[in-house]
Amino acid sequence: MLSETDSTSSDEDLGRELSVTFFPALFLQRRIWILDILRRENVSDVLDIGCGEGQLLSVLSVPSPWLPAPPKFLLYPNSQPEKPITSPLNLYNTSSDPIPNLHITRLVGLDISTRDLEFAAQAIAPPANAENTEDSSIDPWRYRGSKDTVRWEEMTAKLWEGGLETINEEFVGTECIVSSEV
């Protein structure tokens, strides 16, 4: 049998909004899912429709620090090193890799917002190669005077303003089209 206090508290429960918490946040779960598929399918050409401020584009444009070392002529244009620099790991997507690496060569973003595309351009732009004359050591995995990792694999990134109602020949033959959080 229900008491008066029981019926009052259940009426309050009916009007109260339930809150749901996702861990990690739902947008991160979606991004992880997208990245997992891109890795599994070994995708190298991505079009992000509704890219917004470039959150996914920025993740895809970040170079991998475990890639093979760059050619010596790039690191030492005027001389040869005493000891050759090699990559700490060589993980270029072999069948034994538990998690394949992304090797994006072409990245395209499309959005209708000019303002958002300005942020996306900043998100995917390579860091300024700041010269640091005081630093005599060369770290082949970083831009000189910066904490940003160097991209040794070639990649093209383009941003387009507009929507899908206009045919863009640039998008023909794209390997993978992504649209999330739109």
Stockholm file with secondary structure:
# STOCKHOLM 1.0

chainA/1-182         MLSETDSTSSDEDLGRELSVTFFPALFLQRRIWILDILRRENVSDVLDIGCGEGQLLSVLSVPSPWLPAPPKFLLYPNSQPEKPITSPLNLYNTSSDPIPNLHITRLVGLDISTRDLEFAAQAIAPPANAENTEDSSIDPWRYRGSKDTVRWEEMTAKLWEGGLETINEEFVGTECIVSSEV
#=GR chainA/1-182 SS CCCHHHHHHHHHHHHSCCCCCCSSCHHHHHHHHHHHHHHHTTCCEEEEETCTTTHHHHHHHSCCTTSCCCCHHHHCSSSCCSSCCCCSCCCSCCTTCSSCCCCCCEEEEEESCHHHHHHHHHHHSCCCCCCCTTCCSCCTTBCTTSSSBCCCSCCEEEEEESCTTSCCGGGTTCSEEECCCC
#=GC SS_cons         CCCHHHHHHHHHHHHSCCCCCCSSCHHHHHHHHHHHHHHHTTCCEEEEETCTTTHHHHHHHSCCTTSCCCCHHHHCSSSCCSSCCCCSCCCSCCTTCSSCCCCCCEEEEEESCHHHHHHHHHHHSCCCCCCCTTCCSCCTTBCTTSSSBCCCSCCEEEEEESCTTSCCGGGTTCSEEECCCC
//
